[in-house]
């Protein structure tokens, strides 16, 4: 299932988040399994390194920020699109 693809990586990120916030605030981390493969200043750098080292496989690239940003999708907000269960 797609939701399970990065479950281990996301759990590892959350476990490591306090230390990551101390030392890598604002950077992008590259995680595969329960291993931190690197930190990067740009998303593109993290992606390129992940593909170089791992190939085209699921990997977690996540920015280290205290709170997750909230994204608003205007089409949903204004009722132009409807989410179907």
Backbone as JSON, one array per atom type, in Angstrom:
{
  "sequence": "XXXXXXXXXXXXXXXXXXXXXXXXXXXXXXXXXXXXXXXXXXXXXXXXXXXXXXXXXXXXXXXXXXXXXXXXXXXXXXXXXXXXX",
  "N": [[0.84, -1.19, 0.0], [0.5, 2.29, -0.71], [0.58, 4.13, 1.41], [2.12, 2.85, 3.27], [4.68, 2.88, 2.3], [6.71, 4.68, 3.17], [6.62, 4.53, 5.88], [8.37, 3.55, 7.91], [10.57, 5.27, 7.57], [9.41, 7.77, 8.11], [8.69, 7.41, 10.82], [11.22, 7.1, 11.94], [12.28, 9.63, 11.35], [10.63, 11.25, 13.01], [11.42, 10.3, 15.53], [14.04, 11.19, 15.59], [13.79, 13.89, 15.33], [14.0, 15.96, 17.45], [16.84, 16.18, 17.82], [17.63, 16.68, 15.21], [16.42, 19.17, 14.8], [17.98, 20.75, 16.49], [20.5, 20.73, 15.26], [20.23, 20.84, 12.46], [18.33, 22.64, 11.5], [16.01, 23.79, 9.15], [17.27, 22.55, 7.04], [17.34, 19.87, 4.58], [16.66, 16.49, 5.02], [17.82, 13.24, 4.12], [16.53, 10.12, 4.17], [16.6, 6.63, 4.46], [15.01, 3.72, 5.24], [15.95, 3.11, 8.5], [18.01, 4.92, 8.55], [19.92, 7.83, 8.44], [20.93, 9.39, 5.69], [22.05, 11.75, 4.92], [22.33, 15.37, 5.15], [21.09, 18.35, 3.66], [21.24, 21.52, 2.0], [19.51, 22.18, -0.01], [16.53, 20.93, -1.52], [16.77, 19.73, -4.03], [19.43, 18.87, -4.05], [19.39, 16.87, -2.1], [17.65, 15.04, -3.3], [19.07, 14.37, -5.67], [21.34, 13.13, -4.56], [20.11, 10.99, -3.25], [19.06, 9.51, -5.42], [21.46, 8.95, -6.73], [22.77, 7.32, -4.84], [20.88, 5.34, -4.16], [19.22, 4.76, -6.29], [16.18, 4.66, -8.25], [14.07, 4.54, -6.07], [11.65, 4.38, -3.33], [12.23, 6.93, -0.98], [12.81, 9.02, 1.84], [12.69, 12.46, 1.82], [12.9, 15.24, 3.64], [12.14, 18.4, 4.99], [13.63, 19.92, 7.79], [11.8, 21.26, 10.14], [10.17, 23.06, 12.8], [7.32, 22.9, 12.9], [4.93, 21.37, 10.77], [4.22, 22.77, 7.61], [1.1, 24.25, 6.6], [-0.82, 23.65, 3.83], [-2.88, 25.31, 1.59], [-5.43, 24.61, -0.66], [-6.83, 26.32, -3.07], [-8.96, 25.56, -4.85], [-10.34, 23.54, -3.5], [-11.02, 24.94, -1.19], [-12.79, 26.89, -2.13], [-14.83, 25.37, -3.04], [-14.72, 24.38, -5.63], [-13.75, 21.94, -6.35], [-14.45, 18.65, -5.28], [-13.76, 16.42, -2.7], [-13.8, 12.98, -2.88], [-14.81, 10.17, -1.04]],
  "CA": [[0.0, 0.0, 0.0], [1.3, 3.5, -0.84], [0.74, 4.77, 2.71], [3.13, 2.11, 4.03], [5.97, 2.96, 1.61], [7.72, 5.44, 3.94], [6.22, 4.51, 7.3], [9.57, 3.38, 8.74], [11.35, 6.49, 7.45], [8.71, 8.83, 8.84], [8.82, 7.13, 12.26], [12.62, 7.41, 12.3], [12.4, 11.09, 11.34], [10.0, 11.79, 14.21], [12.28, 9.95, 16.67], [15.28, 11.98, 15.51], [13.46, 15.3, 15.11], [14.58, 16.91, 18.41], [18.26, 16.38, 17.52], [17.72, 17.32, 13.9], [16.09, 20.59, 14.98], [19.12, 21.41, 17.13], [21.71, 20.78, 14.43], [19.99, 20.92, 11.02], [17.11, 23.41, 11.27], [15.85, 24.35, 7.82], [17.89, 21.71, 6.02], [16.6, 18.72, 4.09], [17.3, 15.22, 5.36], [17.58, 12.09, 3.24], [16.42, 8.95, 5.05], [16.16, 5.36, 3.89], [14.89, 2.8, 6.37], [16.24, 3.81, 9.75], [19.35, 5.49, 8.38], [20.04, 9.18, 7.93], [21.97, 9.32, 4.66], [22.69, 13.04, 4.76], [21.56, 16.6, 5.28], [21.37, 19.16, 2.49], [20.63, 22.85, 2.07], [18.48, 22.27, -1.04], [15.78, 19.72, -1.82], [17.32, 19.13, -5.24], [20.67, 18.19, -3.68], [19.02, 15.64, -1.38], [17.09, 14.12, -4.28], [20.15, 13.89, -6.53], [22.16, 12.2, -3.78], [19.32, 9.79, -3.04], [19.03, 8.74, -6.67], [22.82, 8.48, -6.97], [23.12, 6.24, -3.9], [19.87, 4.3, -4.0], [18.46, 4.51, -7.5], [14.81, 5.17, -8.27], [13.31, 3.8, -5.06], [11.1, 5.28, -2.32], [13.14, 7.46, 0.05], [12.22, 10.2, 2.47], [13.39, 13.73, 1.84], [12.0, 16.06, 4.45], [12.77, 19.58, 5.59], [13.61, 19.93, 9.26], [11.13, 22.47, 10.63], [9.47, 22.76, 14.05], [5.93, 22.53, 12.63], [4.65, 21.13, 9.37], [3.44, 23.85, 7.0], [-0.25, 23.94, 6.15], [-1.0, 24.08, 2.45], [-4.27, 25.53, 1.24], [-5.71, 24.39, -2.07], [-7.99, 27.19, -3.31], [-10.08, 24.89, -5.52], [-11.11, 22.88, -2.45], [-11.52, 25.98, -0.29], [-13.91, 27.6, -2.75], [-15.85, 24.42, -3.47], [-14.63, 24.08, -7.05], [-13.5, 20.52, -6.42], [-14.97, 17.93, -4.11], [-13.05, 15.19, -2.37], [-14.69, 11.83, -2.81], [-14.24, 9.11, -0.19]],
  "C": [[0.88, 1.25, 0.0], [1.56, 4.17, 0.51], [1.84, 4.11, 3.54], [4.54, 2.32, 3.5], [7.04, 3.64, 2.46], [7.41, 5.47, 5.43], [7.45, 4.43, 8.22], [10.42, 4.66, 8.73], [10.72, 7.64, 8.23], [8.81, 8.64, 10.35], [10.23, 7.47, 12.73], [12.82, 8.93, 12.34], [11.82, 11.69, 12.62], [10.82, 11.49, 15.46], [13.5, 10.87, 16.74], [15.04, 13.49, 15.47], [14.04, 16.26, 16.15], [16.06, 17.2, 18.13], [18.44, 17.07, 16.17], [17.41, 18.81, 14.0], [17.25, 21.36, 15.59], [20.26, 21.67, 16.15], [21.47, 21.04, 12.94], [18.7, 21.67, 10.67], [17.1, 24.02, 9.87], [16.45, 23.52, 6.7], [16.96, 20.57, 5.63], [17.36, 17.46, 4.45], [16.89, 14.16, 4.35], [17.64, 10.85, 4.12], [15.94, 7.76, 4.24], [16.16, 4.34, 5.02], [15.07, 3.58, 7.66], [17.65, 4.39, 9.71], [19.27, 6.88, 7.78], [21.22, 9.18, 6.96], [22.65, 10.66, 4.43], [21.74, 14.18, 5.01], [22.02, 17.55, 4.18], [20.67, 20.51, 2.63], [19.5, 23.0, 1.05], [17.83, 20.91, -1.26], [16.39, 18.98, -3.01], [18.6, 18.35, -4.96], [20.37, 16.86, -2.99], [18.49, 14.6, -2.36], [18.19, 13.52, -5.17], [21.02, 12.87, -5.81], [21.4, 10.9, -3.53], [19.28, 8.9, -4.27], [20.42, 8.17, -6.97], [23.14, 7.26, -6.11], [22.16, 5.06, -3.94], [19.18, 3.89, -5.3], [17.06, 5.08, -7.36], [13.93, 4.32, -7.35], [12.68, 4.79, -4.08], [12.15, 5.65, -1.28], [12.48, 8.7, 0.62], [13.17, 11.37, 2.37], [12.44, 14.7, 2.52], [12.77, 17.24, 5.02], [12.58, 19.54, 7.1], [13.07, 21.28, 9.71], [10.36, 22.11, 11.9], [8.03, 22.28, 13.84], [5.76, 22.35, 11.13], [3.85, 22.29, 8.79], [2.06, 23.35, 6.57], [-0.39, 24.5, 4.75], [-2.5, 24.2, 2.16], [-4.42, 25.35, -0.27], [-6.98, 25.18, -2.39], [-9.18, 26.5, -3.96], [-10.96, 24.17, -4.5], [-11.77, 23.92, -1.54], [-12.76, 26.65, -0.84], [-14.97, 26.66, -3.32], [-15.82, 24.07, -4.95], [-14.37, 22.6, -7.31], [-14.06, 19.88, -5.17], [-14.14, 16.67, -3.92], [-14.06, 14.07, -2.24], [-14.04, 10.74, -1.98], [-13.91, 7.87, -0.96]]
}
